[in-house]
Amino acid sequence: MKRRYVDVICLNDTGGHLKPLYLLWEHDRKIPIYKIREICPCAALKAGGSGLRYTCLFAEDIVRHLYYDRGKWFVEMQDVR
């Protein structure tokens, strides 16, 4: 797997916490994040690196990990060859 950097619309609250609200995907698709199940410091074992891992619930009960590492957001993607 490899990293795919993405744009994220998020809320930065007065406590300094980041809450991702939307993932911006190809062709300006705005995908809402319905719920964040967990936030934990974690390594992206498959793609490498570390940072905060947000376990996010998207539409249709799709759960994906969204990582925040050194000011950038990424998701792990299947390596296609």
N, C-alpha and C positions, 0 to 999 in steps of 0.2 A: 504494500500500500504506500501511497505517497500523499503529501500534503496538497490540499487545494485551498489557496488563500481566497477568502471571500470578504465582501463588504457586509457590515452588520449595522443595523440601526439599533441603538441601545439607549437605555436610560442610565444616566450617571446621577445617583441620588445624593442628597446632602451629606450622607454618611460615607461617601466615596465608593459605594458599591456599584458595579456595572451589572445591568440587567439587559441581556439581549432581547429585543422585541421582534425583529424581522431579519431574515437572511436575504441578501440580495443576490440573485442567481443570474444565469445567462439571460440575455435579451431583456434586462431590466425587470425580471420576475421578482416580486416581493413576496417572500414566503413567511407567513406569520408563525411565531413560536407561541404555542398555546400554553405551555407550562414548562417550567424548569424543575426537573425532579431532583437534581443534586448538583452541587458545586463543590469541587474538591481539587486540591493541588494534585497533579497527576502527570505522569510521563505518557506521551503518545508513543506507546511501545511499537506500534506497527509503522508509524511514519517518522518516528524520532522526535526528540525535543521534549520539553516539559512546559508546564504552565498551569493555568486553571482549566479544568475540564468541566464543561456544562453539559449535563445530560438533559437534552431537550425533547419535548414532545411536540411533533408537528402534526399536520392534518392526518386523518385516517389512522390514528394510533401509531404513527411512525416515530421511533425513538432513534436519535442520532447523537453522537458526541460532537460538541463544538468546543474548540480549544482557543484560549486567549494566551498568547505567548509574546512577550516583549512588544506590546502595542499592536499586534496583528492577530486577526482571527483566521482559523483554518479548520477544515474538516478532513477526515481521512477518506481517501478515494481509492477504489480498486485500481491497481496498476494495470493498464491496458497496453498490450504490445502488439 
